[in-house]
Amino acid sequence: MNMLIDLLPEYVELGGAEYPINTDFRVSILFELMMEDASVPEDQKAIKAVKLFYPELPPVGLLHEAVKALLWFYQAGKEQKVPKYKTNAEDDESDEAETDDYVERIYSFEHDDDYIYSAFLSQYRIDLQDIEYLHWWKFRAMFRALDEDCQFCKIMSYRSIKINNDMTKSQKAFYRRMKSVHALPVPQEERERIDAITQALLNGGDLMGLI
């Protein structure tokens, strides 16, 4: 699928038939928020995603295919490796290279909503509150092309920058401060694990099973 020459999809094919799919950007944002929500049981996320994306629910026998199709749509028709996110609690001070398996979480539709809203309004003159509809693929393309000078992109840069020994002492202090100021909240389950480790360390407890 090529946005320059192909029409943006409004349907997906399941079992040889076309099913309409909710293409508005808000739906895909809700999907991403749900997938990050630890309070939603993992075994319920697939069916909730199907109900979110499909106005007309496909037959039970097509549910697996329906999930694959909505993931294809969410990824804008691009093959992507599902990333494993590091928490912002992990401070990077060494020169060790990042692995391919983990990436830093540098944005959140939940916590950066005001920055994203302002960025779209400033750069594209699009009011995401007033606009009735915007195809997810269009939103995604514009999101990826936001100017590096906008505040939101600067914040993502602060979150992703690797602090290393090539930096001066003042540079390290500045970027650590920016990382701290703009850090995304640690998920509840990760926060509970960190608290448990902290208490075990303070009380001389057993760390087995916690790390």
Disulfide bonds with the S-S distance in Angstrom:
none
